[in-house]
Amino acid sequence: MTDTLKDLWPGQSEALLKALHILTHNGGLNADSRRKLKQVQHLAQLIKPAIDACLKEKDQPVLADLGAGKSYLGLILYDLYFAPAGRGRVIAVEARADLIATARKIAAESGFARMDIAHGRIAEAEAGPVDIVTALHACDTATDEAILFALKHEAKYVALVPCCQAELAKSLDGTKNTLDQLWRHPIQRREFGAQLTNVLRGLFLEAHGYKVRVTEFTGLEHSLKNEFIYAERHQRSNPRARAEFEKLAAQLGAAPRLLSFAPLSPLPAA
Ligand SMILES: C[S@@+](CC[C@H](N)C(=O)[O-])C[C@H]1O[C@@H](n2cnc3c(N)ncnc32)[C@H](O)[C@@H]1O
């Protein structure tokens, strides 16, 4: 077995990985493509229990991968899990037309008939019921759009690896309060803003009845954008988490623009 083959999982299609340029036409892997393969394999492993549970519960479970880029993740999940099962759909949503065209061609050539690759913004994407939402490194507020998509489509599982959270860093610039030393310098504002964004995302999901787990995604050698937010819905709402979200946002004078509670009914009076 060559070094490259050791990086592949049993049953994983070499032809697909070549079409995605993860493997070279000789079957080799360079440092960048090995990193991408490791990220996708790691996410595939982390969400396998959700896919298995959905395949058990439903005849045609649906996974939506949002901010899909070249659709590495959707195509590889289809190859690993939905193709062998012979059922289940994958929807990929991506804003860039050039990436969509390539992904559609690869899906057609791979015979992935239950994969739809949609061109457009996540916020405007419409689908039927969706069971699992994934967003791997969907830039800045695209991750918030993915959270709203999950709520709109009543997804039971949400798996997010956020990236480039810039919105709150901007809003912290100039915010003065008792904690403002925490974001005094631009690099601290960027880091603290990113941390705050993900904390609020977790609370927002909890407020909508998800049980949330936040862990390291993969080794730093495979990705620097490394926070994994995994959520499984088990109730309609959680007023305590909503109150925590609102308290934190008010204390720090910062709230993600898209994560508002408008669609939820008001909190009962204390
Ligand atoms: C860093 S790339 C990650 C791509 C892919 N998930 C991966 O891990 O290979 C982020 C992708 O999200 C897309 N994107 C950003 N904002 C979006 C939005 N609001 N709606 C749809 N796609 C978006 C970008 O065009 C880009 O292809």
The ligand as a Tripos MOL2 file, in Angstrom:
@<TRIPOS>MOLECULE
LIG
   27    29     1     0     0
SMALL
NO_CHARGES

@<TRIPOS>ATOM
      1 C1        -13.8500   28.9580    2.5660 C.3       1 LIG1
      2 S1        -14.9260   28.3450    1.3550 S.3       1 LIG1
      3 C2        -15.2980   26.7220    1.9990 C.3       1 LIG1
      4 C3        -15.8700   25.8300    0.9460 C.3       1 LIG1
      5 C4        -16.1870   24.4030    1.3990 C.3       1 LIG1
      6 N1        -17.1970   24.3390    2.4180 N.3       1 LIG1
      7 C5        -14.9290   23.6870    1.8180 C.2       1 LIG1
      8 O1        -14.7020   23.5120    3.0160 O.co2     1 LIG1
      9 O2        -14.1620   23.3180    0.9380 O.co2     1 LIG1
     10 C6        -16.4410   29.2220    1.6670 C.3       1 LIG1
     11 C7        -17.4340   29.1240    0.5170 C.3       1 LIG1
     12 O3        -18.6830   29.6960    0.9380 O.3       1 LIG1
     13 C8        -19.2330   30.4130   -0.1580 C.3       1 LIG1
     14 N2        -20.1570   31.4020    0.4110 N.ar      1 LIG1
     15 C9        -19.8350   32.4590    1.2010 C.ar      1 LIG1
     16 N3        -20.9400   33.1220    1.5700 N.ar      1 LIG1
     17 C10       -21.9920   32.4510    1.0190 C.ar      1 LIG1
     18 C11       -23.3950   32.6260    1.0590 C.ar      1 LIG1
     19 N4        -23.9380   33.6150    1.7580 N.pl3     1 LIG1
     20 N5        -24.1820   31.7640    0.3840 N.ar      1 LIG1
     21 C12       -23.6220   30.7300   -0.3190 C.ar      1 LIG1
     22 N6        -22.2880   30.5100   -0.3940 N.ar      1 LIG1
     23 C13       -21.4890   31.3540    0.2740 C.ar      1 LIG1
     24 C14       -18.0240   31.0060   -0.8640 C.3       1 LIG1
     25 O4        -18.3170   31.3310   -2.2040 O.3       1 LIG1
     26 C15       -17.0100   29.8950   -0.7280 C.3       1 LIG1
     27 O5        -17.0430   29.0130   -1.8210 O.3       1 LIG1
@<TRIPOS>BOND
     1     1     2 1
     2     2     3 1
     3     2    10 1
     4     3     4 1
     5     4     5 1
     6     5     6 1
     7     5     7 1
     8     7     8 2
     9     7     9 1
    10    10    11 1
    11    11    12 1
    12    11    26 1
    13    12    13 1
    14    13    14 1
    15    13    24 1
    16    14    15 ar
    17    14    23 ar
    18    15    16 ar
    19    16    17 ar
    20    17    18 ar
    21    17    23 ar
    22    18    19 1
    23    18    20 ar
    24    20    21 ar
    25    21    22 ar
    26    22    23 ar
    27    24    25 1
    28    24    26 1
    29    26    27 1
@<TRIPOS>SUBSTRUCTURE
     1 LIG1         1 GROUP 0 **** ****
